[in-house]
Amino acid sequence: MRTVVFDLDGTLADTSGDLIAAANACFEGMGLEVRLDPDADAGIAVKGGRAMLTAGLERENAFSEELIARWYPELLSVYGEAIDRYTRFYPGALEAVSGLRAAGYKVSICTNKPEGLAQTLMERMGARSHFDALIGADTLPTRKPDPAPYVAAVERAGGAVAQSLLVGDTATDRNTAKAAGVPCILVGFGPDGEAVRDLAPEAMIGHFDELSEAVARLIG
């Protein structure tokens, strides 16, 4: 089966608002004045909880591995409690997924968000049933850009790696596709915008309306 694997944060959905809110709650809990900005720091947010904590602590000249280790579980807890307050799917995302399914493709998610949080988010947003499989950061011993999670996302959906591709928004996704030996489509509407063109993906899209044509060109 032909299979399309999607990254989640910054590709299918803009999750930066809820991620940054959780990080800022941690900074408040630490007694620090620093706050991340939902717009300016969206690119940091999609890199994950540790990246957000590191960015804030460095701005306060207060970075330490001990603080990261102490507050990372708290960040995940706070984020999980309000995971869908600000998060929104990008325009046309679910319609594009439904269109691929109707055309006979398998679809799955491969994300570096912890699996439990990814499952919770998709369920709360009423979209988990759109996808045949979901692989998170902790589903396997490794995460993207190691190809193993990608391969699992394809195979658990019932597909074949040789007839698959990855849709993402970052160098991590580009490198995952290279490691797996598959094409990559990068979106130009994620936090890094058109800058992802420099990563030389096999295709780029500026809106999900363009996805089906790009998929058909790359894997039939």
Secondary structure, DSSP 8 states (H G I E B T S, - for coil): --EEEE--BTTTEE-HHHHHHHHHHHHHHHT------TTTTHHHHTT-HHHHHHHHHHHTT---HHHHHHHHHHHHHHHHHTTTSS-EE-TTHHHHHHHHHHTT-EEEEE-SS-HHHHHHHHHHTT-GGG-SEEE-TTTSS--TTSHHHHHHHHHHTT--GGGEEEEESSHHHHHHHHHHT--EEEESSSTTGGGGGGG--SEEESSGGGHHHHHHHHH-
